[in-house]
Amino acid sequence: MNTLNRATPSAVADLKTGAKKAPGGIRPEDYRYLQDCVYRETGIVLDQDKHYLMDSRLGPIVRRAGFSTVADLCNLLRGVGVASSRDQHDKIKREVVNAMTTNETLFFRELAQYDALRHKIIPALMAERRGLRRLRFWSAAASTGQEAYSLAVLLADIRVEGWNVQITGTDINDAVLARARAGRYQQIEVNRGLPANYLVRYFSRQGPVWELKDEIKKMVNFELLDLGESLRTRGPYDIVCCRNVLIYFDIETKCKILSEI
Ligand SMILES: C[S@@+](CC[C@H](N)C(=O)[O-])C[C@H]1O[C@@H](n2cnc3c(N)ncnc32)[C@H](O)[C@@H]1O
C-alpha cells in the first residue's frame, strides 16, 4: 500500500509544509501540549529533554488508535481535526497519562528501611497502640503493589494476629492498580528483592506466575488517587510510605503533598 494513503492528516500536513519535528519525531507544539496535559493531570514535570521517552511510550497508543503520528493523538486530545467520541477521548487521555508515569518498583526496595520498620518502628508503634490494637499504613504511590505487599508480608511475619491491620495502596495509574489488586507476579518480579522464605510462605505458584495468598491480599486495598487532590481528609495513618514519586513534581506540588499527608 502507498504509505501516503495510510498517512494521517497531520503527517500529510507535515509533508506539505515541511514542518520541523523535534528529536524523537514529536513536533514542538505537540511536545508542549503533552507537557501541559501531563502536568495538569498528574503534576509530573516533563523536562525539555524527554522527547525520546515520550515518543517511545506514546508509540503503542498511537498504533492502537490507528494513527501514524503523535500529532494525530494530540489532535484527538485537543478535539481538533480528528473525530472521536467522548469515551474514546477519555480512554486515550487516561492511556497517555498512564504511559507518562514511571512505575519502577520492587519488593523490599531499600532494605535498611524495612529492617528499621521491623526491628524499631513497628515494635515501638505496637507498644504505643497496644490498647487500640490497630495499625494503618499508606503506600502513597503504590505502582504494581510491591511496596504495600512488602509491608503486609513483614507484618504477617512479625505476627500481628489479633490486631486490626490495614494497608492502603494508592496510585494515579489505573492500569498498575489493576495489577496490584491481582497480586500476581512473574518470576522476574519475585526475583527482585523478595527473600526466598517469604516467597515460599506467602505465595502460591501457578506455572510461571506467583500469586500472593489471601491472608496477605486481604490486608491490603488499592485505590485510585491523584496526590494533587486534597489529602487532608485521608487517614490518620501510623506510617506513610511516599517514595520515589516526589522526584517527578515541582517544588509547589512537593510542598503541597508533604504538608497534607
Ligand atoms: C517509581 S513508582 C514508585 C513505586 C514505589 N513507591 C516504590 O518506591 O517502589 C512512582 C509511582 O507514582 C505514581 N504517580 C505519579 N504521579 C502521581 C500522582 N500525581 N498521584 C499519585 N500517584 C502518582 C506513578 O503512577 C507510579 O506508579
The ligand as an SDF file (V2000), in Angstrom:
LIG
                    3D

 27 29  0  0  0  0  0  0  0  0999 V2000
    8.5050    4.9530   40.6030 C   0  0  0  0  0  0  0  0  0  0  0  0
    6.9100    4.4750   41.1700 S   0  0  0  0  0  0  0  0  0  0  0  0
    7.2370    4.2890   42.8900 C   0  0  0  0  0  0  0  0  0  0  0  0
    6.7010    2.9860   43.4400 C   0  0  0  0  0  0  0  0  0  0  0  0
    7.0270    2.7050   44.9030 C   0  0  0  0  0  0  0  0  0  0  0  0
    6.6050    3.7860   45.7760 N   0  0  0  0  0  0  0  0  0  0  0  0
    8.4810    2.3990   45.0950 C   0  0  0  0  0  0  0  0  0  0  0  0
    9.1910    3.2380   45.6640 O   0  0  0  0  0  0  0  0  0  0  0  0
    8.9460    1.3350   44.6950 O   0  0  0  0  0  0  0  0  0  0  0  0
    6.0460    6.0420   41.1100 C   0  0  0  0  0  0  0  0  0  0  0  0
    4.5390    5.8860   41.0860 C   0  0  0  0  0  0  0  0  0  0  0  0
    3.9480    7.1670   41.3430 O   0  0  0  0  0  0  0  0  0  0  0  0
    2.7510    7.2470   40.6110 C   0  0  0  0  0  0  0  0  0  0  0  0
    2.3300    8.6590   40.4660 N   0  0  0  0  0  0  0  0  0  0  0  0
    2.8510    9.6090   39.6480 C   0  0  0  0  0  0  0  0  0  0  0  0
    2.1830   10.7560   39.7730 N   0  0  0  0  0  0  0  0  0  0  0  0
    1.2190   10.5520   40.7060 C   0  0  0  0  0  0  0  0  0  0  0  0
    0.1980   11.3650   41.2770 C   0  0  0  0  0  0  0  0  0  0  0  0
    0.0300   12.6480   40.9210 N   0  0  0  0  0  0  0  0  0  0  0  0
   -0.6120   10.8250   42.1910 N   0  0  0  0  0  0  0  0  0  0  0  0
   -0.4610    9.5380   42.5740 C   0  0  0  0  0  0  0  0  0  0  0  0
    0.4780    8.7020   42.0710 N   0  0  0  0  0  0  0  0  0  0  0  0
    1.3150    9.2090   41.1490 C   0  0  0  0  0  0  0  0  0  0  0  0
    3.0700    6.5540   39.2930 C   0  0  0  0  0  0  0  0  0  0  0  0
    1.9210    6.1170   38.6170 O   0  0  0  0  0  0  0  0  0  0  0  0
    3.9910    5.4190   39.7450 C   0  0  0  0  0  0  0  0  0  0  0  0
    3.3180    4.2030   39.8640 O   0  0  0  0  0  0  0  0  0  0  0  0
  1  2  1  0
  2  3  1  0
  2 10  1  0
  3  4  1  0
  4  5  1  0
  5  6  1  0
  5  7  1  0
  7  8  2  0
  7  9  1  0
 10 11  1  0
 11 12  1  0
 11 26  1  0
 12 13  1  0
 13 14  1  0
 13 24  1  0
 14 15  1  0
 14 23  1  0
 15 16  2  0
 16 17  1  0
 17 18  1  0
 17 23  2  0
 18 19  1  0
 18 20  2  0
 20 21  1  0
 21 22  2  0
 22 23  1  0
 24 25  1  0
 24 26  1  0
 26 27  1  0
M  CHG  2   2   1   9  -1
M  END
$$$$
